[in-house]
Amino acid sequence: MLKPGGRVGLTTWTDDCPFVTWVRQELRSSVPPQAPPAHSGSEAPSFGYFDTPAKLATALQQTGFERIEISIEDHDFVYATDEEWWLSLWSHGMRSRFERLASPDLEQVRGDMLRKVQVLKQPDGIHALLRVLFALAYKPSQSSR
């Protein structure tokens, strides 16, 4: 889909991202045991394919990209309110887990998670330490093939 000579940039969480690890752990104890699994055999799991520099570089190389640059950075995201934090969980792969819950179960999980996240609250909001992989790669121009 990218024109020859074009470049792609992307970000993803690392396998050891402190906040994502925390959320996954807390969700395990908050999501009802009878809840449907996060994915079935026919669906791809939300995490793990590109969560290390080596995996990400391999995926980009296998799809024909070159001059791959990958860096890791920690960023402290601050959510001003509890609701802003909860809504942020709906903006990435974790969302699929929530979408599978019946309304009463979802409200219970929401309440549990909003109580648990209070340990991350500081005077200016909820702090989430996120470790991010940044990748930049180029699609070869036709002349370099």
N, C-alpha and C positions, 0 to 999 in steps of 0.2 A: 504494500500500500504506500510505501514511502518512495519518493522519486530517487533515481540514482544520484548519488552524491549528497543526499539528504541526511539529516541527523535526527536521532531520537533521544529523548531524555525521559527518565522515569525515576520514581522513588518507590521504595517498599520498606517495610519494617524488617529489622534483622531478627535472626532466630533467638537472640538473647535480649531482645528489646524489653527493658524493665517494666514498662507500663503494660504492654500487651501480655507479657507473662503473668503479671498481677491480675489483669482482667480475666484471662482464661482460668486461672486458679479459682478466683472468686465466683466465676460463673458456674464452675463445676458443682460448687456447693449451693448455688442459688437456683439453678434450673431444675425443675421437677424431674425425678427419675423416669417418669413415664413419657417425657417429652420425646418427640421424634428425633432421630439422630441428625447431626448437623449436615450430613450428606449421605446419600445412598451410593451403592456401587456404580451407578451410571453418572453420577455427578462428580466433578472435581472438588477436592477439599479446598477450603479457603486459604490455608496457610502451608508453607513449607517448600514450595517449588523454587522460589527465588529469594530465600531468606539469608543467604550467605553470599559474599562476594564471588566465591568459586561457582556456586550454582547459577548465579545471575550471569556471570561472564560466559559460562558454558552455554546457557540458553541463548544468549545473544550471538555467540559464535556459530551455534548450530543453525541459527536462522539467517546466517549470512552477513552479520554485521562485523565491522572491523574497527580498529583504533578505539577499542573499548576502554573507557576510564570509569573506575568505580571508587567511590569514597564513602566513608562512614562518618556520620556526625550525630552527636547527641543534642537534642533540643528539648527544652522545658516548655511544654505547652501549658498555658494557663487558661482555664475556663472560668469565666466570671461568675457563673451560677451553676447550681446542680443540674438544672434543666439543660443548659448549654452542653454540659458534659454528657448527659444521657443521650442527647440528640447526636452527639459526635460518634457514639457507638453505632449509629445507624448509617454512617457514611462510608463503611468499608465492609470487608468480608464477614465480620461478626454479625452483620445484619441478618444473614440467612438463618442463623440460629434463633433470633428473635421472631422472625417471620413465621416460623413453624409452631410457635406457641399459641395456644388458645388464649383468648382475651384475659380471663381470670389469672391464668398462669403468668402471662406477660406482665400484668400489673403487680403480681407478687415478686417476680424477678426484678422489676423496676424498683420497687420499694426496698428490696434487699440490697440491690447494688447501690442505690442512693445512700443507704445507711452505711454500707461498707466504704464508700469512697470518701467519707468524712475524714478518714485517717490521712488522706492526701490534701486536705484543705488547709490553706494558710490564709492570712488576712486578705490577700488580694484575689483569692479564688482557689480552685482545685488545680494542683500541679501534677502534670503527667510527664514523666521523663521518657521520651521516645528516642530510640536509636534507629537512625534512618540510613538506608543505602541509597546513594545517588548514583545513577549510571548515565553515561553519555556514550553513544556509539554512532558510527557512520555507516550508511549503506554505500557499498562500493559504487563508484561511477562506472558507467559501461566501459570506459576505456581501460579500467584497471582489471578487467576480467580476462 
